[in-house]
Amino acid sequence: MTVDEFALAATTNDLTREPKARDAADLLEFRLDSADEPIEQLAEYDGELPILATNRSRWFGGEANDRGRLDQLMAAAEFDAVEKVDVELETARGMQWVLEEFRDQDVELVISFHEFDETPSQEVLDAIIAECAEYGDIAKVATYAEDRSDCLRILSAIDTATQQGIRAAGIAMGELGSHTRVIGPLYGSALGYAPLESDSSEYAPGQIPLHRIDSLIKMIDESGADSRIFDQLDEEYPTQQEVTQTE
């Protein structure tokens, strides 16, 4: 895995924002759970970027009600523009038949795991990624970073998975972990997520606005990952939380 194989998703709940993301994003993560009339938005969508559909429940940091959530995600998968869907690991474990229905729609499955309070041990992280990969095409792990060692474990887990041939994405949430969103591609992360600067919705803690993270990733790739750049990230490039506080 190289930075060239990394895909940056612009997270949004409004598909009319797609033109603003085209110059920086490779796809849209469409958050159905916080969108107004999401299926209607998909029916009217004529943008250029392919879509990763996410319908996150309250149990996993989203806003969707459990009732009808997967039915709505299945309806989204029927649209040609939707190339990927996100299914939580906990859902995949208990409802494997749903995964087969999604595969019948010819979409890729991103199997995701979220831990909003801590970062598990290295052994547990490696096992979680391996399990996600058993169920889907891309294994996504997002955990909360309490200290720098948590960030290192996430990056190490993604690097290990990549060396094993697993398509994996890893993020350390929170202010301390925001830099992992920038350097993750260097360790093999297959997906990154970022909101547009004009989007005031809070999707996950520690996010960096789309065009800033795109420029940082390109700068690091072109510089050969000069470590001096990393020391300047927090100072020069605020996270989405800091941006929305000043807007």
C-alpha positions in Angstrom: 0.0 0.0 0.0 1.3 3.5 -0.9 -0.1 6.9 -0.6 -1.2 6.7 -4.2 -3.6 3.9 -3.2 -5.1 6.0 -0.4 -8.6 7.4 -0.9 -9.9 10.5 0.9 -13.6 10.7 1.6 -15.3 14.0 2.1 -17.9 13.5 4.9 -21.2 15.2 4.4 -24.9 15.0 5.0 -25.7 17.2 2.1 -25.0 15.9 -1.4 -25.3 19.3 -3.0 -21.9 20.1 -1.4 -20.2 17.6 -3.7 -18.9 20.2 -6.2 -16.9 21.8 -3.4 -15.2 18.5 -2.6 -14.2 17.4 -6.2 -10.7 19.0 -6.2 -9.6 17.3 -3.0 -11.7 14.2 -2.3 -11.8 10.8 -4.1 -15.3 10.0 -2.8 -18.0 11.2 -0.5 -19.0 9.6 2.8 -22.7 10.3 2.8 -24.0 10.3 6.4 -27.5 9.2 6.0 -28.1 9.3 9.8 -27.8 13.1 9.9 -29.1 13.9 6.5 -32.5 15.4 5.6 -34.4 13.0 3.2 -31.3 11.0 2.4 -32.9 8.6 -0.2 -34.4 11.6 -2.0 -30.9 13.2 -2.1 -29.5 10.1 -3.6 -32.2 9.9 -6.2 -31.4 13.5 -7.3 -27.6 13.1 -7.1 -25.7 13.8 -10.3 -22.3 14.5 -8.9 -18.9 13.1 -10.1 -17.7 11.6 -6.9 -18.7 8.0 -5.9 -20.4 7.5 -2.6 -19.6 5.6 0.6 -23.0 5.3 2.4 -22.9 5.4 6.2 -26.0 5.2 8.5 -24.5 5.2 12.0 -26.8 4.4 14.9 -26.6 6.2 18.3 -24.8 3.2 19.7 -21.9 3.9 17.5 -21.7 7.7 17.5 -24.4 8.5 14.9 -28.0 9.7 14.9 -30.0 6.9 13.3 -32.7 5.0 15.0 -32.1 1.2 15.1 -35.5 0.5 13.5 -35.3 0.7 9.7 -31.6 1.8 9.8 -30.3 -1.2 7.7 -33.3 -1.1 5.4 -32.4 2.6 4.6 -28.8 1.7 4.0 -29.9 -1.2 1.7 -32.0 1.3 -0.2 -29.0 3.6 -0.6 -26.9 0.7 -1.9 -29.3 0.3 -4.9 -28.2 3.6 -6.4 -25.4 3.3 -9.0 -23.4 6.2 -7.4 -23.1 4.2 -4.1 -19.9 2.1 -4.4 -19.3 1.4 -0.7 -21.4 1.0 2.4 -20.2 1.1 6.0 -21.4 -1.7 8.4 -20.4 -1.8 12.0 -18.5 -4.9 13.1 -21.1 -5.5 15.8 -23.8 -5.6 13.2 -21.7 -7.8 10.9 -21.2 -10.3 13.7 -24.9 -10.7 14.5 -26.5 -10.2 11.0 -24.2 -11.9 8.5 -27.1 -12.4 6.1 -27.3 -8.6 5.7 -23.7 -8.6 4.3 -24.8 -11.0 1.6 -27.6 -8.8 0.6 -25.3 -5.9 0.3 -22.9 -7.9 -1.8 -25.8 -8.7 -4.1 -25.9 -4.9 -4.8 -22.3 -5.1 -6.0 -21.0 -2.7 -3.3 -17.8 -2.9 -1.3 -18.2 -3.4 2.4 -16.3 -1.2 4.9 -16.6 -3.0 8.2 -16.0 -0.5 11.0 -15.1 -0.6 14.7 -15.4 2.4 17.0 -14.1 2.9 20.5 -14.8 6.4 21.8 -13.2 6.1 25.2 -9.8 4.4 24.7 -7.5 2.6 22.4 -7.3 -1.2 22.9 -4.0 -3.1 23.3 -2.0 -3.9 20.2 -3.1 -7.6 20.3 -6.7 -6.6 20.5 -6.4 -4.0 17.7 -4.8 -6.6 15.4 -7.5 -9.1 16.2 -10.3 -6.5 15.5 -8.8 -5.5 12.2 -8.5 -9.2 11.2 -12.1 -9.9 12.1 -13.3 -6.8 10.2 -11.4 -8.1 7.2 -13.1 -11.5 7.4 -16.5 -9.8 7.0 -15.7 -7.1 4.5 -13.4 -5.6 1.9 -12.0 -2.8 4.0 -11.4 -2.9 7.8 -11.8 0.4 9.5 -10.8 1.0 13.1 -11.3 4.3 15.0 -10.3 4.6 18.6 -9.9 7.4 21.1 -6.3 8.5 21.8 -5.5 9.3 25.4 -1.8 9.6 24.9 0.8 9.3 22.1 1.3 5.6 22.6 -2.3 5.1 21.5 -1.6 6.8 18.3 1.5 4.6 17.8 -0.6 1.5 18.3 -3.2 2.5 15.7 -0.4 3.2 13.1 1.3 -0.1 14.0 -1.9 -2.0 13.6 -2.6 -0.5 10.2 1.0 -1.2 9.1 0.8 -4.8 10.3 -2.5 -5.4 8.5 -1.2 -3.9 5.3 1.8 -6.1 5.4 -0.6 -9.1 5.7 -2.5 -8.0 2.6 -5.5 -6.5 4.4 -7.1 -3.3 3.2 -7.3 -1.3 6.4 -8.1 2.2 7.6 -7.1 3.4 11.1 -7.8 6.7 12.9 -7.0 7.9 16.4 -9.9 10.2 17.4 -9.5 13.2 19.5 -7.2 16.2 19.4 -4.1 14.2 20.3 -4.8 11.7 17.5 -5.6 14.2 14.7 -2.2 13.8 13.1 -2.8 10.1 12.5 -5.4 11.2 9.9 -2.5 12.9 8.0 0.2 10.3 8.3 -2.0 7.2 8.3 -1.6 6.7 4.5 2.2 6.3 5.0 1.4 3.3 7.1 -1.0 1.8 4.6 -4.4 3.3 5.6 -6.7 2.8 2.7 -9.3 5.5 3.7 -9.3 8.9 5.3 -12.2 11.1 6.3 -12.6 14.8 6.4 -15.5 17.4 6.4 -15.7 20.4 4.2 -14.6 23.7 5.9 -18.2 25.0 5.4 -19.7 22.0 7.2 -20.4 22.7 10.8 -21.7 19.2 11.6 -19.6 17.3 14.1 -19.0 13.8 12.7 -16.0 12.6 14.8 -13.6 14.3 17.3 -10.3 15.5 15.9 -11.2 15.8 12.2 -9.2 18.2 10.0 -11.1 20.0 7.2 -10.9 18.5 3.8 -8.7 20.8 1.8 -6.2 21.2 4.6 -5.8 17.5 5.1 -5.5 16.9 1.4 -2.7 19.5 1.1 -0.9 18.0 4.1 -1.1 14.5 2.8 0.3 15.6 -0.6 3.0 17.7 1.1 4.2 14.8 3.2 4.1 12.4 0.2 6.2 14.8 -1.9 8.6 15.6 1.0 9.4 11.9 1.7 7.8 12.2 5.1 10.2 14.7 6.6 9.7 14.4 10.3 10.0 18.2 10.8 6.6 18.6 9.1 4.9 16.5 11.8 6.1 18.9 14.5 4.2 21.7 12.8 0.8 20.0 12.2 -1.0 21.0 15.3 0.2 24.5 15.3 -0.4 25.3 11.6 -3.4 23.3 10.8 -6.3 23.4 13.3 -8.8 20.5 13.6 -12.4 20.8 12.5 -13.5 21.4 16.1 -11.2 24.4 16.3 -12.3 25.7 12.9 -16.0 25.5 13.8 -15.4 27.3 17.1 -13.9 30.3 15.3 -16.4 30.5 12.4 
